[in-house]
Amino acid sequence: MHVEQIEGKTGHWHITAKYANKPDQQFVFNPNTDQLIGLLNPEPSFDPEQLGTRQSINYTATDGTKIQAYLTLPKYANTTLPTIVLPHGGPWVRDKWEFSSGYFVPIAHYFANRGYAVLQPNFRGSTGFGKHFTSAGNKQWGIGSMQQDITDGVHYLIAQGITDKNRVGIMGGSYGGFAALAGATFTPDLYKAVISYVGPSDLNVFMASFPEAYRPYLGNFYAAIGDPAIEADRKDMAARSPINFIDNIKAPIMLIQGANDPRVPQEQSELIAKALFNAQLPVEYILAKNEGHGFIQHNNKLASIIAMERFFAKHLGGTKSDSDDPDLVNHLATLTVDVSTL
């Protein structure tokens, strides 16, 4: 529940009610009359009973650090489940409990409905747990504590009997996409399917993609990732970049990219797509020519979800719809790139 006083309205309060299984609702409360007025709160366009059960959990990382996470489970099963790890982007944000807190919360519920456990860890580098916790992610992309926190979350779920160790996948967007690729390269025995959604694959190329005029504003990026103008940082970033460790990969990879992405350029996905193809490793590539850093167009969003659902069902054994909209299936075909032509 979030409450704030409304400016210019003496005694009136704006109230936001937050839920795990349906969108936020907005109200105005007048304490003088005890009147609570709803602000255009439509009923959800879905049945909340079809969603998973969502809970906050805590586990201990390898070095003893406590990690908070959200676990979304199928409503009627909670043991030996296929599991999707869903690291958030940023990484200077955090996952939250409520349904309306971000694009990937509904995605977590969607896959819980398909029989998966979905783990969203607030690994080091996340915000909301103090400056020290956020700064602890500096220079830890790929092989440091940030990735280890994600790995330790998987091991925790396996130890609890929730996760089938032979059916674990990882998917994320932006930084989460990088973490997915890092999982594929640096812990290749842990994951059986990997989806990188607008995620960087080469940290040196990623950092060099910022225009030179941005240098005065990139202090947080240089501290967290590295400065390509410094030789030692370039070597360190190379050692933490999935593109340089293709030979480690065992799991099939799906890449999802917007052609107009200003933050993680199309080049980032195509570099690793070509490398995977040349190494004769399984790779699928979804490219939307009218999207940027994350899909906005409704048909692109739904088509990409169909692709994700089919990919994980094939490699992890969850269920999938048998009645996909034919128009969306045809649209997905237009987004699917023949990697051999890159």
Beta strands, then each sheet from edge to edge (+ up, - down):
strand 1: 2-5
strand 2: 13-17
strand 3: 25-30
strand 4: 35-38
strand 5: 53-60
strand 6: 66-73
strand 7: 81-85
strand 8: 117-122
strand 9: 163-173
strand 10: 193-197
strand 11: 253-258
strand 12: 283-288
strand 13: 336-337
sheet 1: 1+ 2- 3+ 4-
sheet 2: 5+ 6- 8+ 7+ 9+ 10+ 11+ 12+ 13-
end
